[in-house]
Amino acid sequence: MIVVIGGGTMGAGIAVEFLLAGREVTVTETGPEATEAALARITDSLGRTLRRRGREGEDEQVLAALEMMVGPAPVSDPELVVEAVPEDPELKKSVLVGAEAAYPHAAVLASNTSSLSIGELAGVLTEPGRFIGMHFFNPVPVSQLVEIVVGARTSPRTVETTRSLVELIGKTPITVRDSPGFASSRLGIALGMEAIRMVEDEVASAEDIDRAMVLGYKHPIGPLRLTDLVGLDVRLAIAEYLSDQLGPRFTPPELLRRMVAEGRLGKKTGEGFYQW
Ligand SMILES: NC(=O)c1ccc[n+]([C@@H]2O[C@H](COP(=O)([O-])OP(=O)(O)OC[C@H]3O[C@@H](n4cnc5c(N)ncnc54)[C@H](O)[C@@H]3O)[C@@H](O)[C@H]2O)c1
């Protein structure tokens, strides 16, 4: 039995993957409306994922193993409780305290945080040994990677169980020490910021800088196009956080600040390094 706390963008995808791996899944939400919206997201994502994997028509059978709830599920020993509530440290801490009380015998208690310190979140728990970061990527059913973030007090057994759970859903785990930006954001932002500095220095056009990585290094997408898709404001915020935590090598380029101030945020506003 898997418990997913919060059936938003990420929680819905996580639920779909464990359902498809044959597990019983309970998704907990805040109220009836949020529960209905979460169920719609799961049903929709499941349908698309089944189609993509050539398993059309199995929807009903798979959904039979799903339970939606407001408040904690009536089970004390799930294999995994993973929270995917919004990225607000105080909210996450209160959800984790509640989860520890509701599921005293859960094997693993995980957070899908994309930026918060696992050590800091673990500070509110009485049993930090079974707490770990499970950083899924969006959209979950399409992405191959789960970054496992190991806190200073996470037990080796928790790491092993978490790796097995990631493999169970057919994804590849990487193991990262709890540190700012984990592996993915730290390296992705470094590349993205340098690409923006190259535009600023007029080394080459945005298109050609992206081509250098796509054709020369076999990246599926160039760093500037990716920045447009993620949102320049989102990447600026991460760069500021990393420069604060890891030093000036992450200081965001002036060009990025200027574009954000002008509202050129990428795809969502129609203009970034490209016209959309
Ligand atoms: N969206 C992404 O691309 C992405 C990628 C990787 C990681 N993350 C991380 O995943 C987490 C969730 O992000 P998201 O984009 O899915 O958010 P979201 O806003 O889409 O979903 C959050 C869900 O949590 C529910 N919720 C709020 N409080 C709750 C509570 N107390 N109990 C149960 N449910 C509660 C909300 O109703 C909502 O459905 C965040 O930590 C985020 O940083 C997001």
PDBQT file of the ligand as one rigid body, heavy atoms in Angstrom, charges set to zero:
ROOT
HETATM    1  N1  LIG A 301       5.336  20.805 -10.645  1.00  0.00    +0.000 N 
HETATM    2  C1  LIG A 301       6.582  20.438 -10.897  1.00  0.00    +0.000 C 
HETATM    3  O1  LIG A 301       7.097  20.553 -12.018  1.00  0.00    +0.000 OA
HETATM    4  C2  LIG A 301       7.408  19.803  -9.797  1.00  0.00    +0.000 A 
HETATM    5  C3  LIG A 301       8.536  19.044 -10.139  1.00  0.00    +0.000 A 
HETATM    6  C4  LIG A 301       9.262  18.400  -9.131  1.00  0.00    +0.000 A 
HETATM    7  C5  LIG A 301       8.868  18.552  -7.810  1.00  0.00    +0.000 A 
HETATM    8  N2  LIG A 301       7.788  19.336  -7.494  1.00  0.00    +0.000 N 
HETATM    9  C6  LIG A 301       7.423  19.462  -6.076  1.00  0.00    +0.000 C 
HETATM   10  O2  LIG A 301       6.278  18.652  -5.838  1.00  0.00    +0.000 OA
HETATM   11  C7  LIG A 301       5.481  19.224  -4.800  1.00  0.00    +0.000 C 
HETATM   12  C8  LIG A 301       4.073  19.401  -5.286  1.00  0.00    +0.000 C 
HETATM   13  O3  LIG A 301       4.072  20.215  -6.424  1.00  0.00    +0.000 OA
HETATM   14  P1  LIG A 301       2.863  20.244  -7.454  1.00  0.00    +0.000 P 
HETATM   15  O4  LIG A 301       3.318  21.024  -8.633  1.00  0.00    +0.000 OA
HETATM   16  O5  LIG A 301       2.302  18.882  -7.637  1.00  0.00    +0.000 OA
HETATM   17  O6  LIG A 301       1.799  21.110  -6.616  1.00  0.00    +0.000 OA
HETATM   18  P2  LIG A 301       0.213  21.269  -6.853  1.00  0.00    +0.000 P 
HETATM   19  O7  LIG A 301      -0.137  22.594  -6.324  1.00  0.00    +0.000 OA
HETATM   20  O8  LIG A 301      -0.140  20.892  -8.256  1.00  0.00    +0.000 OA
HETATM   21  O9  LIG A 301      -0.412  20.128  -5.908  1.00  0.00    +0.000 OA
HETATM   22  C9  LIG A 301      -0.407  20.172  -4.517  1.00  0.00    +0.000 C 
HETATM   23  C10 LIG A 301      -1.602  19.401  -4.017  1.00  0.00    +0.000 C 
HETATM   24  O10 LIG A 301      -1.498  19.251  -2.601  1.00  0.00    +0.000 OA
HETATM   25  C11 LIG A 301      -2.787  19.400  -2.043  1.00  0.00    +0.000 C 
HETATM   26  N3  LIG A 301      -2.644  19.739  -0.623  1.00  0.00    +0.000 N 
HETATM   27  C12 LIG A 301      -2.311  20.933  -0.062  1.00  0.00    +0.000 A 
HETATM   28  N4  LIG A 301      -2.248  20.804   1.285  1.00  0.00    +0.000 NA
HETATM   29  C13 LIG A 301      -2.524  19.505   1.574  1.00  0.00    +0.000 A 
HETATM   30  C14 LIG A 301      -2.624  18.760   2.779  1.00  0.00    +0.000 A 
HETATM   31  N5  LIG A 301      -2.415  19.334   3.964  1.00  0.00    +0.000 N 
HETATM   32  N6  LIG A 301      -2.939  17.434   2.703  1.00  0.00    +0.000 NA
HETATM   33  C15 LIG A 301      -3.188  16.840   1.511  1.00  0.00    +0.000 A 
HETATM   34  N7  LIG A 301      -3.093  17.509   0.329  1.00  0.00    +0.000 NA
HETATM   35  C16 LIG A 301      -2.758  18.821   0.361  1.00  0.00    +0.000 A 
HETATM   36  C17 LIG A 301      -3.436  20.471  -2.880  1.00  0.00    +0.000 C 
HETATM   37  O11 LIG A 301      -4.852  20.433  -2.761  1.00  0.00    +0.000 OA
HETATM   38  C18 LIG A 301      -2.946  20.103  -4.287  1.00  0.00    +0.000 C 
HETATM   39  O12 LIG A 301      -3.820  19.202  -4.935  1.00  0.00    +0.000 OA
HETATM   40  C19 LIG A 301       6.182  20.514  -4.412  1.00  0.00    +0.000 C 
HETATM   41  O13 LIG A 301       7.037  20.259  -3.325  1.00  0.00    +0.000 OA
HETATM   42  C20 LIG A 301       7.017  20.851  -5.641  1.00  0.00    +0.000 C 
HETATM   43  O14 LIG A 301       8.164  21.630  -5.356  1.00  0.00    +0.000 OA
HETATM   44  C21 LIG A 301       7.055  19.945  -8.459  1.00  0.00    +0.000 A 
ENDROOT
TORSDOF 0
